[in-house]
Amino acid sequence: MSRAVLVAGLAVVLAMSAGQANADNAPSYAPLTIPLQLDQVPGKPIYYSVGNPGVPGKDNEGNTSNAGLVVTSDGVAVFDALGTPSLGWALLQEIRKITDKPVRYVIASHYHADHIYGLQAFKDHSGALIVAQERAGEYKENEETADEKADQRLDQRRGVLFPWVDDKTRVVPPDITFKERKTIVLGDRRLTLLSAGPAHSSSDMMMMVEPDGVLFAGDIVQNSRIPFMNSDDVSTTHWLAALSEVEKLQPKFIVPGHGKPSTEAAKAIAFTRDYIQYVRDAMTGAVQNWTDFDTAYARTDWSKYKDMPAFANNNRGNAYRIYLELEQAQFNGDKP
Ligand SMILES: [Zn+2]
């Protein structure tokens, strides 16, 4: 083999190991017409993109959730992969503009379509390992789960998000899962992954980046907006425990799963915790006194929350789930 061929071969291997696109391995994902934009956490090697507020559709090309990344001395960790393979690919290209370090991990806040369809681009065009809470493994394309129904959701997105979601779009399972807590030390950064589900979904988790104090919260911390917790197997007990764990880490900056990132992480955490606690307190009395849900809901003073975004959509369902959760806890507690 000539030296020129060896050198050329080495260059190809290097380019591939860095996950770089070239003419030969460029994928056929439908291009976006609205470019993906990354912002930087002030003074930190940490970046994020902010999704549009609406539901996934042609107007926003499926870009409705947030994603982020941490550039360390030993590679990149990505948090969430966005809602289409095209968006995942765009995120990978934006990362390439910032650093040529390899993408080591893509961490999924939870397995819901708007956060995971972009995993395909990372799986096929980088060496990244996909990390998620263990229950993410239940989310399979051809199976029904108690949570979001993966097959129905994919069909729906192939309709409303074509051509960005098409016949080649698939659900990529996690490579590494954890149950309660996992620490990843990557170069000069420590990533603490904390399970917080089942809450908004069965596999919710949050990621704390240290020493920067940046929290990627997924969909379970919301600020001045009523969170969605009307999922079949919601556990506010587990959710509250995760919030107090993360509060102890004293985050300085928060990137939520949707909506604007903020320096007021403590405020957002306190808002979410106070809301859950308020609903639990209201429903606890009802469950203890055998009051039916409709009566308990009507008797509760909701004035503190009723003018907040998503109250009309989410509050009653949330209260009902919490009522059922507390009723179940009481039932279990009553057993001899
Ligand atoms: Zn979401």
Residues whose N, C-alpha, C, O or C-beta is under 5 A from the ligand:
A	BS01	ZN	S65 D114 D219 G257
